[in-house]
Amino acid sequence: MEINILIPILAAFLSAAFTLMTGFGLGTILTPVFLIFYDVKIAILIVAVVHLSNNLLKISLFSRHISIDILKRFGVLTLIGAFIGAFFQGRMDSSLVKILLGASLIFLGLKEATGFGDKIRLPQKIDFIGGFLSGLLGGFVGNQGAIRSAYLLNYNIPKETFVATAAIIASVVDVTRIPIYIFSNKDVLADNVILLLITTVSAFAGTFAGKKFLKKISLKTFKIYVAATIIIIGMLLALRII
């Protein structure tokens, strides 16, 4: 198997396995890997479709743990924010937004990692801010997952509920952007169907592997893992590395 296929497949498996618990990160990892071997249009389109497909799988695996209450307060404004973010994407300086987002994520991640988050919780009445910002940043700079997960950590919810609810919210954003990608790049999709299918299957396998690991860790370890990942993403954004 050629290296330009083998490495993206391996990356899909590993990223799906390691990001199952965080609720974000699959696209962040896969996109630069695909960009090494493929044109930007191919990379963005395939990663977007794999991202949505994998989230739909997570929803099916954890469907009975979905929190409708959180979705009502969080999900709708994510969609609105995504449209606004996409509209202003070419009209604003994304560097400043990334720095501010990075600093916010570092703070929110440290709050949970140090245990401070157990003492002080963000009031649920401001959930709409998290939902709107998550969608806005998703449409604007493509890094909506980290702030979504940071807000979801604010809830005292089971691991499975976190994963399922995050997957639905992420899918809402994907559903708004993927039809536009496909409409604009029909030929790209048709020419790379095999690559798309193989990468999707590999990501599915990684998700099943991640699910097995999820069962074996405690809620405390789970929250620390997610918080640490949020801090790392925050630092990378603040330094404008991603």
Legacy VTK file of the C-alpha trace (Angstrom):
# vtk DataFile Version 3.0
C-alpha trace
ASCII
DATASET POLYDATA
POINTS 242 float
0.000 0.000 0.000
1.341 3.441 -0.952
2.504 5.762 1.810
0.083 8.529 0.762
-2.761 6.141 1.646
-1.209 4.195 4.509
-0.300 7.185 6.700
-3.728 8.906 6.467
-5.415 5.569 7.281
-3.185 5.050 10.319
-3.731 8.660 11.386
-7.503 8.186 11.115
-7.410 5.126 13.375
-5.168 6.676 16.031
-6.872 10.069 16.069
-10.348 8.505 16.330
-9.192 6.299 19.215
-7.509 9.082 21.181
-10.127 11.771 20.536
-13.215 9.698 21.356
-13.058 10.947 24.943
-12.176 14.575 24.268
-15.160 15.282 22.025
-12.891 17.086 19.553
-9.570 16.799 17.744
-10.173 14.355 14.892
-10.252 17.080 12.252
-7.411 18.989 13.909
-5.135 15.962 13.604
-6.286 14.551 10.268
-6.354 17.755 8.215
-2.598 18.520 8.379
-1.810 14.841 7.705
-3.931 14.863 4.548
-2.444 18.191 3.487
0.978 16.540 3.325
-0.171 14.197 0.569
-3.235 15.789 -1.042
-4.567 19.068 -2.410
-6.313 21.295 0.119
-9.755 20.704 -1.452
-9.374 16.933 -1.178
-8.072 17.194 2.392
-10.838 19.459 3.681
-13.648 17.536 1.993
-12.527 14.030 3.012
-11.706 15.013 6.591
-15.073 16.755 6.937
-16.994 13.692 5.719
-14.933 11.322 7.894
-15.501 13.648 10.857
-19.274 13.612 10.395
-19.417 9.853 9.754
-17.396 9.162 12.879
-19.587 11.423 14.992
-22.684 9.625 13.707
-21.087 6.342 14.782
-20.426 7.736 18.261
-24.027 8.905 18.478
-25.254 5.383 17.635
-22.887 3.785 20.169
-23.862 6.112 23.023
-27.397 7.116 21.980
-29.032 6.198 25.301
-26.695 8.575 27.136
-27.573 11.722 25.147
-28.635 14.706 27.271
-31.581 16.383 25.572
-31.523 19.093 28.244
-27.978 20.165 27.334
-28.757 20.027 23.629
-31.714 22.370 24.069
-29.614 24.971 25.854
-26.449 24.508 23.830
-27.077 23.064 20.392
-29.335 25.533 18.569
-27.047 28.523 19.032
-24.140 26.423 17.780
-25.837 26.298 14.394
-26.470 30.058 14.364
-22.885 30.757 15.394
-21.545 28.479 12.655
-23.403 30.414 9.964
-22.213 33.778 11.294
-18.633 32.535 11.668
-18.583 31.199 8.105
-19.971 34.499 6.815
-17.279 36.604 8.505
-14.477 34.109 7.887
-12.859 36.182 5.166
-13.541 39.574 6.742
-11.689 39.440 10.076
-8.192 38.772 11.418
-8.274 35.153 12.571
-4.915 35.501 14.359
-6.369 37.668 17.133
-9.363 35.371 17.496
-7.076 32.352 17.848
-4.995 34.052 20.541
-8.079 34.998 22.560
-9.565 31.532 22.103
-6.290 29.910 23.123
-6.067 31.959 26.328
-9.676 31.091 27.198
-9.091 27.386 26.639
-5.954 27.387 28.793
-7.928 28.985 31.632
-10.891 26.610 31.292
-8.631 23.563 30.995
-6.581 24.511 34.056
-9.790 25.100 35.990
-10.763 21.472 35.497
-7.297 19.891 35.657
-6.520 21.495 39.030
-9.856 20.531 40.583
-10.874 24.189 40.845
-13.751 23.462 38.515
-15.363 21.236 41.148
-15.627 24.229 43.473
-16.742 26.852 40.976
-19.023 25.969 38.079
-20.072 28.312 35.304
-23.813 28.976 35.734
-25.865 26.966 33.270
-27.851 30.059 32.389
-24.855 31.231 30.305
-24.717 27.992 28.286
-25.923 29.941 25.276
-22.551 31.730 25.253
-20.688 28.424 24.983
-23.008 27.171 22.272
-22.793 30.342 20.218
-19.007 30.685 20.569
-18.495 27.015 19.703
-20.380 27.406 16.427
-18.935 30.845 15.693
-15.359 29.635 16.045
-16.152 26.483 14.095
-17.314 28.541 11.144
-14.572 31.137 11.562
-11.337 29.331 12.416
-12.386 25.657 12.425
-11.593 24.963 16.091
-15.030 24.769 17.661
-14.603 21.436 19.428
-12.260 22.524 22.207
-14.459 25.286 23.587
-17.498 23.013 23.334
-15.759 20.356 25.411
-14.550 22.975 27.887
-18.148 24.012 28.483
-19.373 20.409 28.696
-16.805 19.731 31.427
-18.730 22.283 33.434
-21.500 19.715 33.795
-21.286 16.887 36.288
-22.231 14.276 33.697
-21.124 10.678 32.989
-18.359 10.024 30.462
-20.762 8.473 27.990
-23.129 11.459 28.155
-20.212 13.792 27.475
-19.143 11.808 24.396
-22.660 11.397 22.967
-23.760 14.995 23.508
-20.510 16.416 22.112
-20.888 14.206 19.031
-24.384 15.526 18.301
-23.349 19.164 18.652
-20.335 18.562 16.390
-22.575 16.888 13.828
-24.817 19.962 13.736
-21.856 22.061 12.628
-20.756 19.420 10.096
-24.201 19.192 8.540
-24.163 22.949 7.899
-20.821 22.967 6.117
-20.466 19.627 4.306
-23.286 20.139 1.738
-21.533 23.357 0.669
-18.213 21.523 0.316
-19.798 18.706 -1.699
-21.751 21.050 -3.974
-18.585 22.995 -4.762
-16.366 19.934 -5.195
-18.454 17.133 -6.706
-15.622 15.952 -8.943
-13.133 15.855 -6.057
-15.441 13.573 -4.085
-16.113 11.293 -7.047
-12.399 10.889 -7.762
-11.541 9.961 -4.173
-14.382 7.685 -3.087
-12.082 4.744 -2.293
-9.781 6.889 -0.151
-12.807 8.301 1.661
-14.261 4.850 2.384
-10.975 3.376 3.609
-10.274 6.367 5.857
-13.794 6.255 7.284
-13.537 2.535 8.078
-10.179 3.123 9.773
-11.665 5.933 11.886
-14.564 3.642 12.844
-12.102 0.997 14.020
-10.325 3.636 16.099
-13.607 4.709 17.683
-14.399 1.132 18.740
-10.917 0.873 20.248
-11.441 4.156 22.090
-14.781 2.931 23.430
-13.101 -0.064 25.070
-10.585 2.228 26.750
-13.363 4.569 27.906
-14.928 1.768 29.952
-11.708 1.179 31.865
-10.990 4.675 33.167
-12.591 6.606 36.018
-14.600 9.808 35.579
-11.833 11.768 37.331
-9.160 10.448 34.955
-11.478 11.121 32.019
-11.952 14.770 33.012
-8.216 15.299 33.537
-7.501 13.780 30.099
-10.027 16.092 28.420
-8.810 19.138 30.378
-5.165 18.429 29.485
-6.046 18.155 25.793
-7.966 21.437 25.968
-4.914 23.141 27.510
-2.650 21.798 24.751
-5.013 23.007 22.016
-5.270 26.353 23.791
-1.492 26.740 23.835
-1.181 25.802 20.158
-3.863 28.331 19.244
-2.373 31.091 21.405
1.009 30.518 19.761
-0.767 30.432 16.363
0.703 27.012 15.552
-2.722 25.716 14.456
LINES 1 243
242 0 1 2 3 4 5 6 7 8 9 10 11 12 13 14 15 16 17 18 19 20 21 22 23 24 25 26 27 28 29 30 31 32 33 34 35 36 37 38 39 40 41 42 43 44 45 46 47 48 49 50 51 52 53 54 55 56 57 58 59 60 61 62 63 64 65 66 67 68 69 70 71 72 73 74 75 76 77 78 79 80 81 82 83 84 85 86 87 88 89 90 91 92 93 94 95 96 97 98 99 100 101 102 103 104 105 106 107 108 109 110 111 112 113 114 115 116 117 118 119 120 121 122 123 124 125 126 127 128 129 130 131 132 133 134 135 136 137 138 139 140 141 142 143 144 145 146 147 148 149 150 151 152 153 154 155 156 157 158 159 160 161 162 163 164 165 166 167 168 169 170 171 172 173 174 175 176 177 178 179 180 181 182 183 184 185 186 187 188 189 190 191 192 193 194 195 196 197 198 199 200 201 202 203 204 205 206 207 208 209 210 211 212 213 214 215 216 217 218 219 220 221 222 223 224 225 226 227 228 229 230 231 232 233 234 235 236 237 238 239 240 241
